[in-house]
Amino acid sequence: MVPDQPSPRDLLVGDLRREFTLTSADEWILDTPGGSLLYAAGGYLCWESDPALGILARVGEDYPQSWLEKIASHDIDTRGVVVLPRSVDLRSCTILEGDQVQPLINMTSCISRRQIALPAALIGYDPQKPRKSSRQKLPETAIRESDLPPAYQVATGAHFCPLDYLSHQLLPAVLRNKGFTTLTLDPCSSYMVPDFFGDFPSLLPGLTAVLPSEEDLRSLYKGKAVDLWEIAEDLGNFGCELVVIKRGAAGQYLYESASGRKWEIPAYPARVINPQGVGDAFCGGFLTGFRNSYDPLEAVLQGNVSASLAIEGQGPFFSLGALPGLAQARLEVVRTEVREV
């Protein structure tokens, strides 16, 4: 991006990854650009690309420069990508099983069972079970306030992709103090566990919307509540304007805290090819939908369509190659299926 480019209206805060995917056909998709940040960007750009979307992330000096150039070519402002002066292992390995995507944790067992070779690029990779977030220590790749470029400080909307607990606790307050008026947050599974039940409410005051998955909510509220509308109302009581529950193939629930209104939105019946990053694509579509209309239902509908496009192909920017008018046509279909509860 050129130095005198316009400042972005909206920001995405998240992570960039080097993705390795094992398909259900035992084929490897090796070392491709990914991470929640890019999938959210793909969902956002289905609807809006002017001005360019700003992204905030940290990578190591070994992250390919050509990838950053490719990302920028999609009308994304990369001035917020901080390149640390050292190598950082950003490899992420997942496995596709039908319409599910899971982290590949037991690498040795998996490749032995499937009788496939370990790619050279994964030698030395140490897959670990997702760790619980820390309440005190920021990870190396966590964004700091000092990472925010001056050009980004005039933006007024931001979405926080799944990150560690401490980042989600600190960064929204930083942006609110800088005048941001729309803040949305997708909680991370690393802290959506019963042990963080008392901590989670501290993330909610001042948010425009919180967008958890049903699975994560049920994990957080295990032994305390099972009714999703009851849980949504509880979250709304902590100062968040909107609660959107992502329910995978079942669609979404939308709860408006001030009015108590509830909507059920079915998922568009897309053809499932790769569900990687679909929840992030929804969040990106939601942000641009809300910023353009300030209508929460319209925002959910646009997120719904972004997710339906993302799930039909490989990679975070697959949806940008959709036929002209397809997103709008799907939007009209889903609109007719909304039900107020």
Secondary structure, DSSP 8 states (H G I E B T S, - for coil): --TT----SEEEE---EEEEEE-TTS-EEEEEEESHHHHHHHHHHTT--SS-EEEEEEEETTS-HHHHHHHHTTTEE-TTEEEESS----EEEEEEETTEEEE---HHHHHHHHT----GGGTT----------SS---TT---GGGS-GGGGG--EEEE-S--HHHHHHHHHHHHHTT--EEEE---TTT-SGGGTTTGGGG-TT-SEE--BHHHHHHHTTTT---HHHHHHHHHTTT-SEEEEE-GGG-EEEEETTT--EEEE-------S--TTHHHHHHHHHHHHHHHH--HHHHHHHHHHHHHHHTTSSSTTGGGGS-TTHHHHHHHHHHTT-EE-
